[in-house]
Amino acid sequence: MRTCSEKSGRSTSVRPTNSSICDVPGIVAGHAGDRESLTGVTVVRCDAGAVVGVDVRGAAPATRETDLCRPGTLVEQANAIVLAGGSAFGLAAADGVMQCLHELGLGFVAGSVRVPIVPAACIFDLGIGAPVWPDADMGRAACAGATGDPLAEGCVGAGLGATVGKALGHDLATKSGVGTSSLRCGSATVGALVVVNALGDVVLPKSGMIVAGARSVESGGFAGTEEILLRGAAMAGPGENTTIGVVATDAPLSPDGADYLARVAHDGLARVIRPVHTMADGDTMFALATGALKGEAPTLMAVGVAAVLAVEQAIVRAVAAAEPMGGLPAARMP
């Protein structure tokens, strides 16, 4: 049997940033993917366990173990969160993450066995690249390669097949990716990691200017997805969207607190994705609270405000770091 430290031949992250979810004590993360097929996996790992929460807002989700993440269940902590491409097929990546964590002796104690708790969510990226999706080996590679180093952004991991602005069809969309950010909240750290694969457009929070989204054939600029839908135009490719992510903090939170954090994290989506939470999106946000904070904990309200800002920043960074791929252009940043 392979040990978890043995990686597959899949590609891993290559370009570091200087602000990521890995700034949160107790959190490590890793990417694995196939740049030819344009699909991949991103794993956020918390080896000591973290109180987990979730909120699914979109109407077309592809998820695993989300019921377990809600308050009132027996298991209150998760060992990792998996974000993957491949639509529902990509949920298989979580199997490899479970195997990796099992070999490390991590998981919920159930009699004589430790069962790793690994919730997951996937984006639909089958419309770009080859019709291939992440499997257990790719999930294992992302988990085994997880570190606390600054995390690569853009077209890596689960962001390899991410696109935004598909209301006029995939050919007029814009390439997107995965983004991450962190900030201080008193003595605590709050971080976010988001895979941006929305039906809507991504805008700059202060100006509202579209920087990635549905492109207009006539003008060569952005068509404006909200305007397209308000005109009653037929939407192309329903169900081919979804923005998924994780917010994490070292502040100690109860299951109710983690649930609240996952809920308010969606405000970050709403500030920079227009429209968001549509019937064609499966938007899902997880929350992790490691409780590793040494100083005085900030209020839950303050942590929530920080989470919204971190998510907002991570989304903008996801499109800013993306590169042209699969015949699609990247964002037009000012």
Rosetta silent file (secondary structure, phi, psi, omega in degrees, C-alpha in Angstrom):
SEQUENCE: MRTCSEKSGRSTSVRPTNSSICDVPGIVAGHAGDRESLTGVTVVRCDAGAVVGVDVRGAAPATRETDLCRPGTLVEQANAIVLAGGSAFGLAAADGVMQCLHELGLGFVAGSVRVPIVPAACIFDLGIGAPVWPDADMGRAACAGATGDPLAEGCVGAGLGATVGKALGHDLATKSGVGTSSLRCGSATVGALVVVNALGDVVLPKSGMIVAGARSVESGGFAGTEEILLRGAAMAGPGENTTIGVVATDAPLSPDGADYLARVAHDGLARVIRPVHTMADGDTMFALATGALKGEAPTLMAVGVAAVLAVEQAIVRAVAAAEPMGGLPAARMP
SCORE:     score description
SCORE:     0.000 S_00000001
   1 L     0.000  135.748  176.731    0.000    0.000    0.000 S_00000001
   2 L   -69.940  148.696  170.319    1.267    3.479   -0.825 S_00000001
   3 L   -86.047  164.518 -176.882    1.770    5.914    1.998 S_00000001
   4 L   -64.438  -24.141 -177.112    0.099    9.279    1.824 S_00000001
   5 L   -74.767  -12.550  179.233    3.418   10.994    1.139 S_00000001
   6 L   -83.192  122.849 -177.753    3.731    9.241   -2.228 S_00000001
   7 L   -97.141  154.532  173.378    2.308   11.482   -4.946 S_00000001
   8 L   -79.198 -179.345  179.778    0.890   10.478   -8.287 S_00000001
   9 L   -80.921    6.691 -179.000    2.306   11.864  -11.524 S_00000001
  10 L   -68.499  154.667  178.793   -0.321   14.631  -11.676 S_00000001
  11 E   -73.878  151.545  177.285    0.794   18.248  -11.782 S_00000001
  12 L  -125.162 -178.266 -173.873    0.718   20.342   -8.607 S_00000001
  13 L   -63.375  149.061 -176.126    0.781   24.042   -7.813 S_00000001
  14 L  -130.162  -20.170 -172.660    3.630   26.102   -9.196 S_00000001
  15 L  -121.929  110.469 -177.575    3.030   29.812   -8.519 S_00000001
  16 L   -79.188  160.074  172.823    2.885   31.098   -4.937 S_00000001
  17 L  -121.297 -173.673 -178.333    1.079   34.184   -3.709 S_00000001
  18 L  -118.582   13.930  177.682    1.560   36.178   -0.514 S_00000001
  19 L  -155.204  114.524 -175.270   -1.893   35.904    1.073 S_00000001
  20 L  -150.161  170.140  178.066   -3.788   32.660    1.336 S_00000001
  21 H   -60.236  -22.162  179.872   -6.075   30.492    3.427 S_00000001
  22 H   -71.661   -6.944  173.063   -2.898   28.741    4.595 S_00000001
  23 H   -70.083  -17.319  178.980   -2.152   31.788    6.753 S_00000001
  24 L   -76.745  119.884  179.119   -4.758   30.386    9.173 S_00000001
  25 L   -55.872  131.992 -179.142   -2.948   28.286   11.810 S_00000001
  26 L    95.374   -4.038 -178.290   -3.911   24.629   11.463 S_00000001
  27 L  -112.037  131.004  169.972   -4.784   24.897    7.757 S_00000001
  28 E  -128.659  159.500 -177.260   -2.779   23.448    4.866 S_00000001
  29 E  -150.723  157.757  179.493   -3.853   23.155    1.234 S_00000001
  30 E  -155.247  156.346  177.738   -2.788   21.636   -2.058 S_00000001
  31 E  -116.431  153.195  164.389   -3.705   21.406   -5.729 S_00000001
  32 E  -148.637  149.459 -178.478   -3.501   18.623   -8.298 S_00000001
  33 E  -171.886  174.218  179.438   -4.773   18.678  -11.847 S_00000001
  34 E  -119.465  104.240 -175.599   -4.561   17.789  -15.497 S_00000001
  35 L   -72.461  -17.923  176.174   -3.667   20.848  -17.584 S_00000001
  36 L   -79.920  -43.462  179.671   -4.431   19.050  -20.844 S_00000001
  37 L   -85.424  -13.899  178.728   -7.926   17.975  -19.859 S_00000001
  38 L    61.148   59.529  172.861   -8.484   21.164  -17.812 S_00000001
  39 E  -153.252  157.692 -177.784   -9.799   19.690  -14.604 S_00000001
  40 E  -172.648 -173.943 -175.383   -8.432   19.330  -11.109 S_00000001
  41 E  -135.358  141.311  170.523   -8.768   19.159   -7.343 S_00000001
  42 E  -125.956  130.249 -177.630   -8.009   21.525   -4.477 S_00000001
  43 E  -118.935  129.075  172.167   -7.893   20.174   -0.918 S_00000001
  44 E  -106.430  117.596 -171.792   -8.034   22.232    2.274 S_00000001
  45 E  -112.880  142.236  175.925   -6.725   20.075    5.116 S_00000001
  46 E  -136.261   91.068 -169.611   -6.951   20.518    8.904 S_00000001
  47 E   -63.394  -30.414  178.362   -5.076   17.623   10.463 S_00000001
  48 E   -85.109    0.773 -177.285   -6.086   18.453   14.029 S_00000001
  49 E    85.563  152.615  178.285   -9.709   18.719   12.937 S_00000001
  50 E  -148.199  140.146  175.212  -11.823   21.852   12.658 S_00000001
  51 E   -61.316  131.920 -169.579  -15.399   22.659   13.549 S_00000001
  52 E  -117.227  146.629  173.881  -17.224   22.645   10.231 S_00000001
  53 E  -139.376  164.833  179.326  -20.192   24.480    8.759 S_00000001
  54 E  -153.023  151.312  171.054  -21.785   24.661    5.319 S_00000001
  55 E  -145.009  120.390  179.480  -24.338   26.654    3.380 S_00000001
  56 E  -104.792  113.345 -176.905  -25.619   25.577   -0.042 S_00000001
  57 L  -104.282  -34.816 -177.622  -27.368   28.446   -1.822 S_00000001
  58 L   -70.975  158.673 -176.079  -27.353   27.475   -5.490 S_00000001
  59 L   -91.301   -1.657 -176.893  -30.078   25.263   -6.926 S_00000001
  60 L  -132.440   60.604 -176.182  -27.748   22.899   -8.817 S_00000001
  61 L   -83.942  156.201  168.290  -25.125   21.628   -6.329 S_00000001
  62 L  -126.042  102.209 -169.237  -22.844   18.599   -6.570 S_00000001
  63 E  -137.854  165.759  178.361  -21.895   17.878   -2.957 S_00000001
  64 E  -142.997  136.967  174.514  -20.933   15.194   -0.438 S_00000001
  65 L    63.753   23.266  179.994  -21.321   15.040    3.372 S_00000001
  66 L   -73.202  -31.045  177.701  -23.010   18.433    3.624 S_00000001
  67 H   -60.619  -36.680 -179.162  -25.716   17.131    5.984 S_00000001
  68 H   -66.112  -24.128 -174.849  -22.988   16.168    8.451 S_00000001
  69 H   -80.182   -3.882 -174.440  -21.668   19.762    8.464 S_00000001
  70 L   -92.864  152.961  178.537  -24.806   21.236   10.004 S_00000001
  71 L   -58.565  149.310  177.865  -25.370   21.885   13.721 S_00000001
  72 L    93.278    2.315  178.006  -27.055   19.120   15.676 S_00000001
  73 L   -98.334  164.553 -176.052  -25.171   16.214   14.108 S_00000001
  74 L   -65.595  -44.462 -175.680  -22.925   13.732   15.932 S_00000001
  75 L   -95.364  119.643 -175.462  -19.705   14.672   14.166 S_00000001
  76 L  -101.778  -10.730 -175.521  -18.826   18.359   14.583 S_00000001
  77 E  -121.832  150.562  173.524  -15.390   18.448   12.948 S_00000001
  78 E  -113.635  156.458  176.897  -13.996   17.820    9.480 S_00000001
  79 E  -102.155  -19.985  178.073  -10.480   16.739    8.525 S_00000001
  80 E  -165.923  156.840  171.018  -10.499   18.167    5.000 S_00000001
  81 E  -121.187  133.807  179.744  -12.667   19.890    2.425 S_00000001
  82 E  -109.682  127.905  172.140  -12.431   18.842   -1.224 S_00000001
  83 E  -116.885  128.029 -172.492  -13.188   21.231   -4.077 S_00000001
  84 E  -145.787  161.678  169.696  -13.079   19.594   -7.498 S_00000001
  85 L   -86.480 -172.682  172.693  -14.041   19.783  -11.120 S_00000001
  86 L    91.039    7.210 -175.840  -15.982   17.127  -13.000 S_00000001
  87 H    54.516 -147.794 -175.235  -19.498   17.826  -11.735 S_00000001
  88 H   -62.327  -25.157  176.188  -20.865   14.882   -9.706 S_00000001
  89 H   -59.769  -36.593 -174.781  -18.194   12.603  -11.203 S_00000001
  90 H   -68.389  -12.623  177.539  -15.544   14.646   -9.409 S_00000001
  91 H   -61.717  -19.832  177.897  -16.890   13.692   -5.988 S_00000001
  92 H   -62.434  -21.642  179.236  -14.802   10.531   -6.375 S_00000001
  93 H   -60.144  -30.268 -179.876  -11.735   12.666   -5.580 S_00000001
  94 H   -64.331  -26.008  177.578  -12.831   12.669   -1.933 S_00000001
  95 H   -62.143  -42.847  179.105  -12.228    8.904   -1.808 S_00000001
  96 H   -66.657  -35.893  177.056   -8.519    9.458   -2.407 S_00000001
  97 H   -65.666  -41.191  176.950   -8.409   12.165    0.246 S_00000001
  98 H   -60.487  -42.096  179.258  -10.034    9.783    2.722 S_00000001
  99 H   -62.261  -44.094  179.973   -7.419    7.134    1.926 S_00000001
 100 H   -60.620  -48.777 -178.271   -4.607    9.619    2.430 S_00000001
 101 H   -67.838  -34.618  177.166   -5.940   10.845    5.771 S_00000001
 102 H   -60.728  -41.776  179.288   -6.673    7.299    6.932 S_00000001
 103 H   -67.159  -23.988  176.054   -3.012    6.394    6.393 S_00000001
 104 L   -85.208   -1.298  178.749   -2.065    9.397    8.499 S_00000001
 105 L    76.448   26.715 -177.860   -4.253    8.078   11.320 S_00000001
 106 L  -104.421  150.045  175.198   -6.723   10.963   11.110 S_00000001
 107 L   139.776  173.473  179.022  -10.479   10.882   11.441 S_00000001
 108 E   -73.419  130.677 -178.622  -13.471   10.466   13.699 S_00000001
 109 E   -76.616  114.858  178.236  -13.043    7.587   16.145 S_00000001
 110 E  -124.843   90.460 -175.318  -15.734    5.009   15.439 S_00000001
 111 L    67.883 -123.041 -178.325  -14.964    1.937   17.528 S_00000001
 112 L   -91.858    4.883 -174.483  -11.665    0.497   16.347 S_00000001
 113 E  -122.806  142.792  169.505  -11.588    2.599   13.156 S_00000001
 114 E   -98.994  125.679 -178.252  -10.864    6.246   12.442 S_00000001
 115 E  -109.242  108.404  177.962  -13.110    7.589    9.693 S_00000001
 116 L   -60.966  135.982  179.722  -11.792   10.753    8.002 S_00000001
 117 L  -100.170  112.615 -170.053  -14.535   13.349    7.608 S_00000001
 118 L  -133.278   82.204  173.017  -14.196   14.830    4.125 S_00000001
 119 L   -66.844  156.241 -176.113  -17.055   16.993    2.796 S_00000001
 120 E  -150.016  156.051  172.902  -16.775   17.930   -0.871 S_00000001
 121 E  -146.531  149.850 -176.415  -18.280   20.104   -3.585 S_00000001
 122 E  -128.342  152.135  169.996  -17.694   20.175   -7.339 S_00000001
 123 L  -100.291  161.624  172.651  -17.984   22.596  -10.207 S_00000001
 124 L   -91.555  112.191  177.665  -19.168   21.706  -13.709 S_00000001
 125 L  -128.147   20.804 -176.359  -16.148   21.985  -15.998 S_00000001
 126 L   -75.945   -7.417  179.482  -17.015   19.290  -18.541 S_00000001
 127 L   -88.846   -0.338 -179.660  -17.631   21.914  -21.239 S_00000001
 128 L  -130.277  144.741 -178.161  -13.946   22.864  -21.474 S_00000001
 129 L    71.109 -157.092  179.319  -10.974   20.662  -22.261 S_00000001
 130 L   -84.356  154.646  178.026  -11.423   16.901  -22.575 S_00000001
 131 L   -74.195   67.665 -178.648  -14.401   15.068  -21.033 S_00000001
 132 L  -125.508  149.861 -179.687  -12.288   13.898  -18.080 S_00000001
 133 L  -135.112  158.900  179.415  -12.936   14.361  -14.371 S_00000001
 134 L   -60.904  145.940  178.411  -10.933   14.080  -11.154 S_00000001
 135 L  -124.273 -173.361 -177.906  -10.609   10.643   -9.597 S_00000001
 136 H   -62.176  -37.249  179.841   -9.387    9.224   -6.298 S_00000001
 137 H   -63.568  -40.186  179.478   -5.736    9.334   -7.408 S_00000001
 138 H   -68.025  -39.675  176.484   -5.970   13.041   -8.187 S_00000001
 139 H   -62.429  -41.049  178.713   -7.639   13.697   -4.849 S_00000001
 140 H   -63.034  -41.401 -179.694   -4.921   11.754   -3.099 S_00000001
 141 H   -63.360  -42.503  179.225   -2.206   13.754   -4.880 S_00000001
 142 H   -65.282  -39.581  179.825   -3.754   17.074   -3.825 S_00000001
 143 H   -68.183  -45.717 -178.175   -4.095   15.886   -0.235 S_00000001
 144 H   -65.906  -30.109 -178.592   -0.575   14.467   -0.048 S_00000001
 145 L   -88.618    2.302 -177.166    0.872   17.650   -1.517 S_00000001
 146 L   -66.064  133.020  178.194   -0.926   19.969    0.901 S_00000001
 147 E  -138.993  174.766  175.103    1.392   22.389    2.724 S_00000001
 148 L   -92.759    7.996  178.901    1.181   25.613    4.661 S_00000001
 149 L   -69.874  158.509  173.974    3.089   27.480    1.955 S_00000001
 150 L   -52.248  138.675 -169.364    1.436   30.335    0.048 S_00000001
 151 L   -97.290  137.861  176.657   -1.007   28.766   -2.373 S_00000001
 152 L   -63.878  150.852 -179.629   -0.995   29.116   -6.155 S_00000001
 153 L  -126.378  171.074  177.249   -3.988   30.866   -7.729 S_00000001
 154 E    89.573 -132.447 -174.097   -5.665   31.028  -11.116 S_00000001
 155 L   -88.824   69.869  176.760   -5.709   28.015  -13.423 S_00000001
 156 L  -138.446  158.782  175.497   -4.538   25.387  -10.952 S_00000001
 157 H    51.505 -135.356 -178.770   -6.306   22.611   -9.065 S_00000001
 158 H   -66.147  -12.271  178.177  -10.071   22.887   -9.127 S_00000001
 159 H   -85.177   -3.685 -176.813   -9.702   26.186  -10.990 S_00000001
 160 L   -59.532  -37.245 -177.813   -8.256   24.584  -14.129 S_00000001
 161 L  -106.310   11.482 -175.372  -11.670   24.253  -15.759 S_00000001
 162 L   -76.907  137.898  177.113  -13.409   27.206  -14.131 S_00000001
 163 E  -140.169  161.070  177.116  -15.141   29.789  -16.347 S_00000001
 164 E  -134.293  155.537  175.843  -17.572   32.662  -15.768 S_00000001
 165 L    75.320   59.851 -175.335  -20.283   34.377  -17.814 S_00000001
 166 L  -105.128   16.401 -177.541  -21.882   31.503  -19.720 S_00000001
 167 L   -63.972  -26.920  178.998  -25.347   32.992  -20.336 S_00000001
 168 L  -100.498   11.603 -178.717  -24.548   33.395  -24.065 S_00000001
 169 L   107.028  157.212 -175.392  -22.888   30.009  -24.324 S_00000001
 170 H   -61.303  -35.392 -176.078  -19.529   28.594  -23.380 S_00000001
 171 H   -65.751  -18.436  179.784  -17.740   30.074  -26.398 S_00000001
 172 H  -109.084   17.964  177.746  -18.479   33.598  -25.132 S_00000001
 173 L   -84.674 -179.037  177.475  -17.453   32.968  -21.516 S_00000001
 174 E  -126.133  140.793  179.404  -14.254   34.151  -19.789 S_00000001
 175 E   -67.755  139.346  179.097  -11.621   31.940  -18.188 S_00000001
 176 L  -129.202 -160.955 -178.628  -11.581   31.965  -14.402 S_00000001
 177 L  -175.742 -149.442  178.844   -9.861   29.957  -11.701 S_00000001
 178 E  -113.015  140.662  178.333   -9.258   29.597   -7.988 S_00000001
 179 E  -133.287  156.434  179.793   -8.362   32.472   -5.695 S_00000001
 180 E  -144.228  156.365 -177.458   -7.408   32.787   -2.051 S_00000001
 181 E  -159.901  160.515  174.298   -6.980   35.580    0.460 S_00000001
 182 E  -150.221  157.758  174.628   -6.524   36.198    4.165 S_00000001
 183 E  -154.311  163.436  179.722   -6.708   39.073    6.615 S_00000001
 184 E   -88.762  144.626  176.843   -6.367   39.750   10.298 S_00000001
 185 E  -133.808   91.731 -170.697   -9.375   40.168   12.563 S_00000001
 186 L    63.943 -128.039  177.520   -8.049   41.342   15.904 S_00000001
 187 L   -88.844   -2.426 -178.358   -5.691   38.597   17.024 S_00000001
 188 E   -94.787  163.731  173.410   -7.377   36.045   14.738 S_00000001
 189 E  -117.884  137.824  177.059   -6.760   35.190   11.094 S_00000001
 190 E  -126.644  128.226 -179.309   -9.563   34.649    8.593 S_00000001
 191 E  -128.552  161.706  178.369   -8.885   33.168    5.163 S_00000001
 192 E  -142.086  149.098  172.791  -10.873   32.173    2.112 S_00000001
 193 E  -137.074  126.290 -174.164  -10.371   29.988   -0.929 S_00000001
 194 E  -134.046  134.421  172.310  -12.891   30.151   -3.777 S_00000001
 195 E  -101.955  115.308 -168.272  -13.275   28.320   -7.110 S_00000001
 196 L  -101.932  105.839 -176.237  -15.144   30.754   -9.353 S_00000001
 197 L  -135.353   47.540 -168.330  -17.278   29.042  -12.000 S_00000001
 198 L   -83.183  153.216  166.958  -20.332   31.290  -12.002 S_00000001
 199 L   -64.271  -39.820 -174.999  -23.084   31.848  -14.520 S_00000001
 200 L   -78.027 -176.473  179.459  -22.794   35.546  -13.694 S_00000001
 201 E   -94.628  155.815  172.872  -20.080   38.119  -14.242 S_00000001
 202 E  -101.209  128.861 -178.439  -17.310   39.074  -11.797 S_00000001
 203 E  -120.011  158.184  172.634  -17.162   42.786  -10.984 S_00000001
 204 L   -74.893  133.244 -171.762  -14.796   44.968   -9.005 S_00000001
 205 L   -61.827  -34.529 -176.209  -16.437   45.625   -5.615 S_00000001
 206 L   -82.803  -42.971 -175.344  -15.904   49.401   -5.516 S_00000001
 207 L   -94.706  -22.320 -174.941  -16.640   50.398   -9.114 S_00000001
 208 L    76.571    6.172 -179.648  -18.967   47.580  -10.208 S_00000001
 209 L   -70.003  131.610  177.324  -16.948   47.303  -13.435 S_00000001
 210 E   -72.255  128.959  177.315  -17.159   43.865  -15.075 S_00000001
 211 E  -115.543  -13.473  176.435  -13.721   42.275  -15.384 S_00000001
 212 E  -157.477  133.565 -178.745  -14.759   38.748  -16.397 S_00000001
 213 L   168.135 -160.702  179.753  -18.038   37.458  -17.772 S_00000001
 214 L   -66.635  131.948 -175.788  -20.223   36.943  -20.818 S_00000001
 215 E  -101.972  142.755 -179.320  -18.683   38.597  -23.877 S_00000001
 216 L   -89.812  129.143  176.551  -20.572   40.500  -26.556 S_00000001
 217 L   -68.161  -38.259 -175.469  -19.992   39.524  -30.201 S_00000001
 218 L   -70.439  -49.966 -172.888  -21.152   42.943  -31.383 S_00000001
 219 L   -92.845  -21.647 -175.387  -19.168   45.251  -29.108 S_00000001
 220 L    80.758   -4.289  176.921  -16.240   43.043  -28.195 S_00000001
 221 L   -99.123 -153.694  178.796  -16.777   44.018  -24.555 S_00000001
 222 E   -93.755  139.018 -174.821  -18.842   42.379  -21.852 S_00000001
 223 L   -80.418  -26.571 -176.916  -22.528   41.832  -22.525 S_00000001
 224 L    83.376   98.193 -174.946  -23.687   42.008  -18.890 S_00000001
 225 H   -63.231  -38.524  178.226  -25.334   38.795  -17.687 S_00000001
 226 H   -59.564  -43.268  179.315  -27.946   40.601  -15.603 S_00000001
 227 H   -65.799  -38.505  178.189  -29.048   42.568  -18.653 S_00000001
 228 H   -58.866  -46.711 -177.945  -29.124   39.407  -20.771 S_00000001
 229 H   -70.304  -37.014  179.387  -31.451   37.702  -18.305 S_00000001
 230 H   -66.660  -26.764  176.059  -33.631   40.782  -17.826 S_00000001
 231 L   -75.648   -8.877  179.695  -34.209   40.900  -21.597 S_00000001
 232 L    81.120   18.549 -179.970  -35.624   37.403  -21.366 S_00000001
 233 L   -68.454  146.831  178.258  -32.969   35.882  -23.607 S_00000001
 234 L   -66.072  132.088 -178.146  -32.713   32.098  -23.633 S_00000001
 235 L   -88.636  132.306  178.508  -29.900   30.971  -21.356 S_00000001
 236 L   -85.295  146.611  171.217  -27.341   28.568  -22.763 S_00000001
 237 L    58.873   51.806  178.354  -26.036   25.584  -20.800 S_00000001
 238 L   -62.147  141.876  179.061  -28.207   25.537  -17.665 S_00000001
 239 L    85.267    5.030 -177.578  -26.583   23.680  -14.784 S_00000001
 240 L  -100.032   27.809 -173.267  -23.020   24.215  -16.047 S_00000001
 241 L  -134.012  174.974  175.063  -22.070   26.625  -13.276 S_00000001
 242 L   153.474  132.160  171.219  -21.262   26.827   -9.548 S_00000001
 243 L  -110.463  128.366 -176.650  -18.972   28.784   -7.252 S_00000001
 244 E  -130.670  152.405 -179.416  -17.600   26.791   -4.326 S_00000001
 245 E  -172.093 -179.117 -178.413  -15.230   27.653   -1.525 S_00000001
 246 E  -136.460  134.354  166.201  -13.994   27.496    2.038 S_00000001
 247 E  -111.192  143.174 -176.625  -13.602   30.148    4.714 S_00000001
 248 E  -140.017  151.434  177.142  -11.373   29.301    7.654 S_00000001
 249 E  -149.216  154.890  173.656  -10.340   30.907   10.926 S_00000001
 250 L   -91.148   -1.664  175.849   -8.255   30.064   13.961 S_00000001
 251 L   -67.981  143.023  178.076  -10.917   31.640   16.194 S_00000001
 252 L   -74.976  124.606  179.000  -12.795   29.090   18.325 S_00000001
 253 L  -128.778  147.368  171.703  -16.337   28.637   17.009 S_00000001
 254 L   -79.220  169.340  174.070  -19.208   26.364   17.977 S_00000001
 255 H   -56.174  -37.941  175.835  -21.041   24.373   15.287 S_00000001
 256 H   -64.401  -38.659  178.479  -23.657   27.132   15.256 S_00000001
 257 H   -66.227  -41.140  177.628  -20.881   29.691   14.826 S_00000001
 258 H   -65.937  -37.537  176.700  -19.325   27.766   11.940 S_00000001
 259 H   -62.117  -43.298  177.542  -22.757   27.460   10.338 S_00000001
 260 H   -61.269  -42.664 -178.700  -23.177   31.238   10.628 S_00000001
 261 H   -62.718  -41.078  177.461  -19.748   31.811    9.081 S_00000001
 262 H   -63.968  -36.869 -179.243  -20.601   29.653    6.071 S_00000001
 263 H   -68.119  -47.243 -177.014  -23.857   31.556    5.611 S_00000001
 264 H   -72.495  -21.442  177.311  -22.376   35.046    5.707 S_00000001
 265 H   -57.825  -28.728  178.907  -19.539   33.961    3.412 S_00000001
 266 H   -66.160  -20.741  175.427  -22.117   33.988    0.611 S_00000001
 267 H   -62.883  -32.864  176.566  -22.349   37.757    1.042 S_00000001
 268 H   -63.557  -38.159  175.908  -18.847   37.898   -0.415 S_00000001
 269 H   -62.755  -45.758 -174.751  -20.125   36.099   -3.510 S_00000001
 270 H   -65.697  -24.966 -178.234  -23.045   38.497   -3.832 S_00000001
 271 H   -75.893  -24.076 -175.119  -20.762   41.545   -3.702 S_00000001
 272 H  -129.742   -2.941  175.748  -18.710   40.595   -6.751 S_00000001
 273 E  -116.516  124.214 -176.428  -20.701   38.013   -8.762 S_00000001
 274 E  -135.778  119.792   -8.887  -23.754   39.302  -10.655 S_00000001
 275 L   -79.418  168.810 -178.563  -26.123   37.551  -10.685 S_00000001
 276 L  -131.731  161.979  177.850  -25.349   34.936   -8.050 S_00000001
 277 L    57.217   40.924 -179.386  -27.195   31.951   -6.512 S_00000001
 278 L   -81.868  173.790  176.871  -29.204   31.362   -9.684 S_00000001
 279 L   -66.069  -15.979 -178.697  -31.162   28.245  -10.584 S_00000001
 280 L  -100.117    2.785  178.742  -28.214   27.297  -12.801 S_00000001
 281 L  -111.920  153.472  175.908  -25.573   27.587  -10.033 S_00000001
 282 L  -117.959   40.339 -170.950  -24.788   25.211   -7.177 S_00000001
 283 L   -51.337  124.976 -176.723  -23.044   27.772   -4.969 S_00000001
 284 E  -139.095  129.847  177.404  -21.678   26.137   -1.809 S_00000001
 285 E  -124.750  130.592  175.162  -19.499   27.590    0.961 S_00000001
 286 E  -102.213  156.275  173.779  -17.870   25.623    3.765 S_00000001
 287 E  -129.398  141.133  177.705  -16.485   27.065    7.021 S_00000001
 288 E  -130.303  132.787  176.857  -13.688   25.667    9.182 S_00000001
 289 E  -124.734  108.574 -175.571  -12.724   26.864   12.672 S_00000001
 290 L   -78.065  -24.262 -178.085   -9.478   25.336   13.946 S_00000001
 291 L    69.727   18.083 -176.572   -9.613   26.972   17.384 S_00000001
 292 L   -84.615    0.722 -177.201   -5.816   27.374   17.307 S_00000001
 293 L   -60.707  133.601  179.310   -5.951   31.053   18.300 S_00000001
 294 L   -93.352  -30.610 -177.397   -3.673   31.894   21.235 S_00000001
 295 L   -89.944 -163.920  179.533   -4.911   35.418   21.955 S_00000001
 296 L   -72.482  132.700 -176.207   -8.307   36.877   22.756 S_00000001
 297 L   -77.337  138.349  174.022  -10.962   35.784   20.276 S_00000001
 298 L   -72.832  169.528  177.872  -12.836   38.420   18.262 S_00000001
 299 L   -70.048  157.906  176.712  -16.612   38.428   18.201 S_00000001
 300 H   -60.975  -36.435  178.739  -18.451   36.162   15.790 S_00000001
 301 H   -61.051  -43.276 -179.768  -19.797   39.285   14.084 S_00000001
 302 H   -65.614  -41.802  178.297  -16.258   40.545   13.438 S_00000001
 303 H   -61.924  -38.861  177.970  -15.137   37.163   12.110 S_00000001
 304 H   -63.351  -42.675  177.072  -18.144   37.182    9.780 S_00000001
 305 H   -60.711  -44.040  179.250  -17.250   40.615    8.420 S_00000001
 306 H   -63.028  -38.941 -179.865  -13.690   39.439    7.802 S_00000001
 307 H   -63.221  -41.991  179.151  -14.945   36.307    6.038 S_00000001
 308 H   -61.059  -45.418  179.965  -17.067   38.357    3.632 S_00000001
 309 H   -65.234  -39.954  179.963  -14.092   40.562    2.745 S_00000001
 310 H   -65.305  -40.480  178.301  -11.773   37.573    2.330 S_00000001
 311 H   -64.534  -45.573  178.511  -14.238   35.836   -0.002 S_00000001
 312 H   -55.728  -48.336 -179.509  -14.691   39.011   -2.035 S_00000001
 313 H   -64.876  -40.195 -178.482  -10.917   39.393   -2.423 S_00000001
 314 H   -63.793  -37.756 -179.692  -10.429   35.711   -3.269 S_00000001
 315 H   -66.451  -46.392  178.933  -12.980   35.873   -6.100 S_00000001
 316 H   -62.440  -39.892  178.324  -11.365   38.915   -7.704 S_00000001
 317 H   -66.113  -32.483  179.815   -7.954   37.277   -7.356 S_00000001
 318 H   -61.646  -44.744 -179.422   -9.279   34.095   -8.979 S_00000001
 319 H   -78.803  -31.872  179.716  -10.148   35.872  -12.223 S_00000001
 320 H   -66.989  -33.529 -177.838   -7.147   38.210  -12.081 S_00000001
 321 H   -87.906   -9.626 -178.273   -4.727   35.273  -11.838 S_00000001
 322 L   -68.652  154.695  178.010   -6.446   33.199  -14.551 S_00000001
 323 L  -123.490  156.735  178.229   -4.784   32.765  -17.927 S_00000001
 324 L   -58.621  132.619 -179.610   -6.293   32.139  -21.371 S_00000001
 325 E  -155.342  154.666  174.395   -7.085   28.448  -21.751 S_00000001
 326 L    58.936   27.653 -179.809   -9.413   26.208  -23.699 S_00000001
 327 L    81.279    6.076 -178.267   -9.917   28.856  -26.357 S_00000001
 328 E  -109.872  144.218  176.346  -11.198   31.407  -23.831 S_00000001
 329 L   -78.610  165.047  177.157   -9.634   34.761  -22.906 S_00000001
 330 L   -96.196 -177.137 -175.859   -8.798   35.725  -19.350 S_00000001
 331 L   -63.425  158.444  176.386  -10.043   38.682  -17.300 S_00000001
 332 L  -112.194   88.966 -177.616   -9.543   42.310  -18.320 S_00000001
 333 L   -84.671  142.623  179.661   -8.212   43.935  -15.197 S_00000001
 334 L   -70.487    0.000    0.000   -7.822   47.733  -15.107 S_00000001
